[in-house]
Amino acid sequence: MRITRSRSLMAAGLLASTALVLTGCSAGGTDTATDAAKDLKIGSVDLAAAGCPATITIQTDWNPEAEHGHLYSMFGDDAVVDAGKKSVSGPLYSKGEYTGVNLEVRSGGPAIGFQTVTSQMYTDDSITLGYANTDEAIQLSADMPTTAVFAPLEINPQMIMWDPKTYPDVKTIADLAKAGAIIKYFGGAAYMEYLKGAGIVPEAQADGGYDGTPANFVTAQGKDAQQGFASAEPYIYENEVDAWKKPVAYQLIHDAGYPIYAAAVSVRSADLEKLSPCLTKLVPVLQQAEVDYFADPAATNKLILDLVDQFDTGWVYDEGVADYSVDTMKKLGLVSNGDNAYIGDFDEARVQKVLDIDTPIFTKLGTPPAEGLKTSDLFTNEFIDQTIGLK
């Protein structure tokens, strides 16, 4: 059976492969990547001169996938894969030019024991930046504060999906709940606490037992709904789940009133001032990398698929899903310039709305945000280059 975003199931025992497989160079990780950069000429962006670390290490929240394409697009043919550590490293390029530093991208999910990226950042200070959802940043702000500096996703891809034949009149999650559907999700998700607290989903219809596989959805024959990602599951269920192979309908969590920024590239808040000279040059590079990826994703997707194969965590991801993801992210505006002409910035009103929603939720759950937490603690747009956007 296909394994999709099955965090809980994979944690139970799918981490079987720890063999070291390298591509392009011999073993050595960032040391080998440094060797690869020795004879490279620095181009128009010099991140080393800007005070960036010799290796910029970015921690992602899951296995390699198209949603992370902006990161992997900064590698060249000289990238080094460490399958044991579930990471890839190499000279960091912008628009095909070497920037004077190396990049290491580390996988999350099974590679870090399914803990949050934020907690991993506070465990390992070699990580320069990491992915953190807005609600995660709020919940952990008291003990592990982070500040987001770049938003690769304008809209969170997470959604609730259902069988349109079983529920032909359902258009929204609220309609779905009124129709009596049980909604399966990963227990503890803050968005479900919001949906319940807002009266959109009754407590009795929220089932936190989703295990990440299609089994229960298929067995229920369309009666139950479940969480997923609009950039993946609709394609997977229609094309690759043999026991289903038909369309699903869905509504984004964002459109149901919970507008977090997903996978926001963030720093430990205490490091923001120290890293500011670097971020002034690096964040525009991240913006350009995203623009370049969505203009021509083929080479980067090839790398992503190769990494999935070599990491061998049980995560199944193929070219069809990658292509669908890119197309869907553009079509739905999951990746976009938002309401301006540039990419990667944060809307303060949106962040404030999430802060207002989540403060009572996390307080009730016993993990209250930092006292006096403000939106300005959670993000900054100061490094965004307003000339760089999707065309």
N, C-alpha and C positions, 0 to 999 in steps of 0.2 A: 504493500500500500504506500502511496506517495506520502512523504512527510512534508507538511507545509510549515508554517511558523509555529512549530510545536515546542515551545520552550519547556513546558512541564514534562512532556513525554521524553524529550531528548535528554533532559536532566536525569531521568531515571535509568539511563544506561546505554545511550547510543554513542557515547564518546569512546569508541573502540579503537580508533586508529590514531597512533601517535608517531608514525614513521616520518622521518625527515625527508622531504622531497624538495629539491631546489630547481629553479629554472633559470637559465641564463648564466649563472655563475656557480661556483662551488660554495659549500656551507661557510657561513661567516656572518650572516645577518647584516647589520648596519656597517660592520667593518668592510665587508665585501662591497657594499653599496658605496662606501667612501672611496675604495679603490677604483670603482667604475667612474667616479667623478673627477679623478685626478687630472685628466687631460682635457676636461671640458672647459670651454670658454663661457664665462658668465655673460648673459644677455642683457636686455634693457632693464630687467628687474634684479637687483642685487639684495637678496634677503640676508645674506651674511653681513653686508655692510650696514643693514638696518638693525643689527643686533639680535637676529633670530638665532635659536640654538642650531648647532651644526646638524642635528637631526631633529626635525619637527615630527613629533609622534602624536598621531590622532587615533583615539579609541572610538570605534563605532559600537552600535548597540546590537548588531546581529551579524549573521554570515554575509559574505559579499552578495550584493544584489544591485539592481539598476538604481534604486533610490540613493545609493552611495556612489553613483557614477562620477559625480563631480570630484570626489577624492581620487579614485583610481585613474581618472583621466590625466592626472598630473604626473604619472609615471611614463617612462619611455621604454624602449626595448631592452634596456639594461636593468630592469627591475629584478629583484631577488626575492624568491618566495621561500619562506620558512614554514613548511607545512606543520611542523611540530608545535610551533608557537602560534600558528594560525595568523601569520602576519606577512606583509610584503613591504619591501623597502627598496630605495633607489634614489638617484638624483631627482630633485623636484624641478619639473619643467613648467613654464608658463608660455603659452603660444609657441611651443616647440623650442624654447630657449631655456638653458640651464640658469637656475636662480642662485647658485652658490651654496646651497644647502641640500641636505637629503631629507626625504620624507619616509616615514614608517606609518603604515595604516594597520591597525590591529583589529581583528574581528571581536565581536561581542557575543552575547548569548551563551552557547555552550563553551566557547573559548574562555570565558571568565566566570564559569559556574553559574550563569544566569543572574548574577547580581547586577545592580544598576551600574551604568557607566560612571555616575557621580561617585559612588562608593569606590569603584576601581580607581578613579582619579585620585582619591584621597588615600588609597592604599599604596599607589605607585606614583611617586612624584616625577618619574621620567616621562609621564604622559603630559604633553603640552596642551592639547585641546581634546574635548570629547563631546559626543552627542548627548544632549539632555533635553527631554521634553519640558515644556513650561511647568506642567503640574509636578513633575519630579523635582525641578529646581525649587519650587515653592515648598513642597513637602520636606525636603532635606536642607532647607535654607538655614535652620538653626545651627546645625553641626557641620554641614558640608556645603557652604554657599558656593554657587557658581554664577557666572555672568555670561550670558549669551552674546556673541559678537557677529554671528552670521546665521541667517535662516535659509537653508537650502530648499526647504519645502514651505511654500506659501500656505498650503492647506494640508492638514493631517490626513493621510490616506486611510486611516482606520474607519471601518464602517460596520453596520449590522446588515446582514444579508438574509434573504428569504426566497422561497419558491414562488415565483409569480403565478404559477398555475393553481397552487393551493390558496394563495391570497391575491386574486386578480384585482381587487379594489384597493389594495394597500399601496400607498405612495411614500409613507414616512414611517419612522420608528413608532411614533405615536399611534398611527393607524394600525400598525402591527400589534401593538400592545392591546388596543381596543378590540382587535380580532381574536384575542385570547392566546396568541402564540407564546410559547416558552422561548426565552432568549438565552442562549448559552454563551458564556464569556469566560475569560480567565479571571478567577476570583481575585478580588482586591483592586480591580481596575477603578481608578478614580472617576472615569467618565460614567461608569454605571452607577456609582454613588450619586453623581449629578442627576442622571436620568431618573433614578428612583426618587431622589429628594425633590426634583421638579415636578413630580407627579406624572412623568411621561411613561415610565415603566413601573407597574406595581411590584412590590417586593416579591410576591408569590410567583411572578413570572420571570424573575431574574435567576438564572441557574449558573452559578460560578464554577461548574464542573467541566467546562470545555477543555479538551486535552490537545487541541491543535491538529487533530486528524479529521478526515471526512467521515469517519465511521458512524458517529451518532447522527449527523445530519442526514446521511444516506438511509440509515436504519429508520429514522423518523418519517421518511418518505415525504418530506416537505412540510410536515406539521410544525417542526421546531425551526427557529431561526438561530443564527449564531454570528459571532464577531468575525471579522476578517479585514483584509486590506484591499481597497478598491483597485490598487495597482497590481494585484496578483490573483486573488481567489476567483473572481469572475471568469478569468481565462482558464485557470486550473480546473475548476469544476465543470466547465462546459467542454473542455478539450482533453483533460488528462485523468479525471476521476472516472474510471470505467463504469462504476456502478451508478453514476449520475449522468454525465455527458449531456447536460441541457443548461440553459441559461439560469442565472440567479438575478434577482433584483436586490437593490440595496439603497441605503441612505448613509451619507457620511456623518460621522459623529460631529464634525464641524458644523454641518447644516442643522443639526439637532440642538445647537446652542452651546457647544463646548469647544471653543475655538483655540485650542492650544497650538503652539508651534512645536512640531515634532522634529526630533533629531537636530535641534539647534546646536550649532558648533559653539562650544562654551569653554571658558577657562575657570580655574579656581579663582574666586573673587579676589583673594589676597595677592594673586599673581598679575592682576590686570594692569596695575601701574608699571610694574617691571617689564611686562611684555608689550606695553603700548607702542614703543618705537617699531617693534617687529610687526605687530598687528596692523599698523598703519600701512605697511607694504603687503603683508600677507593676505589680509581680508580681500583686497581687490584681486589678488591672484585666485582666491577661492571663488569669487564672483565670476571671473573670466573662465575659470575651469568649468563651472556649471554651464555657462553660455556655450562654450566650445563642445562640451559633452552632448548637449541636446541638439546642437547643429549637426553633429556627426558622431553617433554613439558606437558605431560598429567595432572599432578597434578596442575601445574600453570594455564593451560587453564581452568581447572575446577573452580579455584578461579576466574579467569577473567569472566567466564560466570555467576557465582554467583553474582559478583559485578555488572555486567550489569543489571541483574534482580532486584537487590536491589536498585540500584541507580535510575532506572525507569525514565530516561530522555527522552524517545522516541527513543533512539538508540537501534536498533535491531541487535543482534550479537549472532550467534549460533555455535555449535560445528563444523559444516561443514565448515563454513568460517574460524574458528580458525585453523583447521587442514590444510585447503588449504593455509592459510597465512604462516604457518610454512614451509610447503613444498615448496611453491613458493619463499619465501625469501631465502631459501637455493639453490634452483634450479637456480634462476636468479642471485645469488650472491648479492642480496640486503643486506644480512648478510654474511660477509666473512672476511678473514684475509687480503684481498687486495693483494698487491704485496710482502707481507712478511709473516712471520709465526705467527704473533700475531694480536690480534683483538683490535679495538677501537682507532687506531691512525689516525691522519690527514695528508693528503698529501699537503705540502705547495704550490706546483704548482697548484693544484686544487683550493685551497682557493684563490690564487692570480688571477686565471682566473675568478672566480666569482666576486672578488673585481673589476677587470678591466671591467667586463660586467656591474656590477650593479652601479658603481659610476656615470656614466653619466645618467643612467636610474633614479636613485633616486634623482639626482640633478635636472633633468628635472621635476620630480614630486613634487619638493619643499621640499624634506626630504633628503638633502645631507648628506653623511657620515661625521664623525668627520674629521676635517682638519688633513691631514697627516696620515690618518689611514693606518696601516700596517697589514700584515698577522699575525705578532707576537702579535698584539693586540687582534686578533680574536680567537686564539687557542693556546694551548700548548700541547706537547706530553711528558712533563717532568715526568708525573706521570704514564705513561703506563709501565706495566711490560711486557717485551719482551719475557717472557717465557710462557705467557698465550694466547692461540689461539685455534680456532676450529680445530678439527682433521679431 
